[in-house]
Amino acid sequence: MVLCVANHKGDIAELGDTLRHESIHVAQFCNGGEPILDWNTISKYSNNRILSIVQRYPVEQQHHEYEAFTGAYVMSNNQVTKIVKDFCF
């Protein structure tokens, strides 16, 4: 994973959100390219803001993005780290 820290212009909270989001994508990759959570589980934790972002993606990418945006928004760094460890190591 490569991130451009300069794109976040010193916004540490946004950088953390991006790191969690992209880490979920790493775990998805380690899971054979498949999402980790089912739609029902994701929808319990999501909100309208996330849904409006995800709906802009092509249908075939929406499950992956919904999971990554939701995970980044509601999970702690430790929770995301555990997911990456569980699926990748």
N, C-alpha and C positions, 0 to 999 in steps of 0.2 A: 504494500500500500504506500502511495506517495501522496502527501498533502502539501499544498503551498500555504504556509503559515501567513505569509504576507497578505493573502486574500482576505484574511479575517480582521486585518487592521487593528490588532490588539484586543479584539473582542474574545476573551478567553472562554466565556460561556458558549459562544457560537463555535469556537474551535473544538471544545469538548463535545458538543452536539455532533459535529462533523466526524470526529474520531469514533464516537459510538456508532453513528450511522454506517460509516465505511467498515467498521469492525464487524457489524452484522453481515455485511456483504461478504467479508472474508469467511465467516462461519458458513454462509450459504454455499460459497464455493467449495469449502471443505466437505459440505454435505452433498457433494455431487451436483452442485448447481441448483439444488432444490431449496425452497423455503423451509424454515425450521418450524414455524407455527402454522396452524390451520387458520382459515379465514375467521371462524368464530372466536378463537382466542385473541387474534389481533384486534378484532372489532370491539372487544370488551375494554381495550385500553386506548383506543384511538379517539380522535375528536374531529370536528368538522373542518378545522384548519388543515389537518393532515390529509383528510379525505379529498379536499379541494386540490391539494398539491398532487396527490397520487393520480387523480383522474386525468391529469395532463399527460401522463405517460401512456405509451402504447399498452393495450390490454395485456399483452404477453409479459410485460414488465411490472404490472401493477402489484401483484402479490409480493414480489421481492421488495419493491420500493415501499409498499405499505408496511411491511414488516420492519424494514430498516428505519423509516421515519418514526414509526411508533416506538420501536425499541430505543432509538436515540432520545426520544422525548420523555419516555416514562421510566426507563431503566437507569440504574446507577452505573458508574464506571465499573464497579466490582461485579455487578450482574452481567454486564456485557463481556467482561474479561472471562467470567466463568463459561459463558456460551462459547467463546472462541476456544478456550481450553478444552471444553467437552467435545467440540466438533472437529478440532484441528490437531489435538495432541493426544 
